[in-house]
């Protein structure tokens, strides 16, 4: 009864790889002294040709597991708040999810080919929750309300939301994106961005036969931090440099 599993959504940082925020899964079981975070966002800058491989979409990420206190302390240190959404799961659904995560954490399974839009630190937790519910005979349904009202977004629209104020990062990402990034995308594809997943989870439901219950039991901010004061970086914008 003490087990609790939650989605953690972390505020954006200032580095290019953290501009969009982050998602992880927290597993708490006080009776056994367990409080750990499953994090699909680990990578190494020491990988040969890291920047080139990242630009070409050939970067390998991996699932890591760490103590929650250490995880929270790191985000507090860098001034990045963290929101926790406790999942409304039955004991069997929790067991299936933990079993799936532990299987995914085996050395032979933990490394995956990262894709910025389709397979990243936000889509992986969502997909694992969905998969565990299916194994339990349940179904996870997301609402399309914010796309059915005529509001459309593309991958590039969402990218520009998070690169605002980071002109050089925005230019670099824009140069790497093809025309596919300008096509309207549905609500599910928008969840590649952690905060879009957070909002979608609020309206999501779990269906078992005729029974329907909300995915999220409750939500709270577990790390309330002020962002560090960072300069604007290179003083001239790309447009100014072009004119010069």
Secondary structure, 3 states (H helix, E strand, C coil): CCEEEEEEEECCCCCHHHCCCEEEEEEEEHHHCEEEEEEEEECCCCCCCHHHHHHCCCCEEEEEEEEHHHHHHHHHHCCCCEEEEEECCCHHHHHHHHHHHHHHCCCCCCEEECECCCECHHHHHHHHHHHHHHHCCCEEECCCHHHHCCCCEEHHHHHHHHHCCCHHHHHHHHHHCCHHHHCEECHHHHCCCHHHHHHHHHHCEEEECCEEEECEEEEEEEECCCCCCCCCCCCCCHHHHHHC
